[in-house]
Amino acid sequence: MKDNLTVEGTNGAILMQIPLNQRATFRWVASPGSELVVPATANNGLIIQTPTASGTPSLTSTVFIEEQ
């Protein structure tokens, strides 16, 4: 697991974009058959970005992964 990285990863395909107010709380649960699929290859994974024009955003997230 990699966390608290100091640089952004290289973006590939954008799987989902959810515009939110910075003070909003949000929860997303995938419907069966609509899960996000990521290939199981070396140094591959998900990036959770907080694009902002200025300031330092604070983000806490929890991601559950099911391997098949």
C-alpha positions as CSV (number, residue, x, y, z in Angstrom):
1,M,0.0,0.0,0.0
2,K,1.2,3.5,-0.9
3,D,-0.1,6.4,1.0
4,N,0.9,10.0,1.7
5,L,2.9,10.3,-1.6
6,T,4.6,13.6,-2.2
7,V,4.1,13.7,-5.9
8,E,1.1,12.9,-8.1
9,G,1.0,9.7,-10.1
10,T,0.7,9.5,-13.8
11,N,-2.9,9.6,-14.8
12,G,-4.3,7.1,-17.2
13,A,-8.0,6.7,-17.8
14,I,-10.4,8.7,-15.7
15,L,-12.8,6.2,-14.2
16,M,-15.0,8.6,-12.3
17,Q,-15.2,12.4,-11.6
18,I,-17.5,13.6,-8.8
19,P,-17.6,17.4,-8.3
20,L,-18.1,18.3,-4.6
21,N,-18.0,21.2,-2.3
22,Q,-14.8,21.1,-0.3
23,R,-16.8,20.9,2.9
24,A,-19.1,18.1,1.6
25,T,-19.2,14.6,2.9
26,F,-19.7,12.0,0.2
27,R,-20.0,8.2,0.0
28,W,-20.1,6.1,-3.1
29,V,-20.9,2.4,-3.3
30,A,-20.7,0.6,-6.6
31,S,-23.8,-1.2,-7.8
32,P,-23.2,-4.9,-8.5
33,G,-21.6,-5.2,-12.0
34,S,-20.7,-1.4,-12.0
35,E,-17.5,-1.7,-10.0
36,L,-14.3,0.2,-11.0
37,V,-11.9,-2.3,-12.7
38,V,-8.1,-1.9,-12.4
39,P,-5.6,-4.3,-14.0
40,A,-3.4,-6.2,-11.5
41,T,0.0,-5.1,-12.8
42,A,3.1,-3.8,-11.2
43,N,2.8,-0.2,-10.0
44,N,-0.8,0.1,-11.1
45,G,-3.7,1.4,-9.0
46,L,-6.1,4.1,-8.2
47,I,-5.4,7.8,-7.8
48,I,-7.7,9.9,-5.7
49,Q,-7.0,13.5,-6.6
50,T,-8.2,16.8,-5.2
51,P,-7.7,19.3,-8.0
52,T,-7.7,22.8,-6.6
53,A,-6.7,26.2,-7.9
54,S,-5.0,27.2,-4.6
55,G,-4.6,26.1,-1.1
56,T,-3.8,22.8,0.4
57,P,-6.7,20.4,0.4
58,S,-7.3,17.8,3.1
59,L,-8.7,14.5,2.1
60,T,-9.4,11.2,3.9
61,S,-10.5,8.2,2.0
62,T,-11.1,4.5,2.5
63,V,-11.0,2.2,-0.5
64,F,-12.0,-1.5,-0.2
65,I,-10.5,-3.8,-2.9
66,E,-11.8,-7.2,-3.9
67,E,-9.3,-9.4,-5.8
68,Q,-10.6,-12.0,-8.3
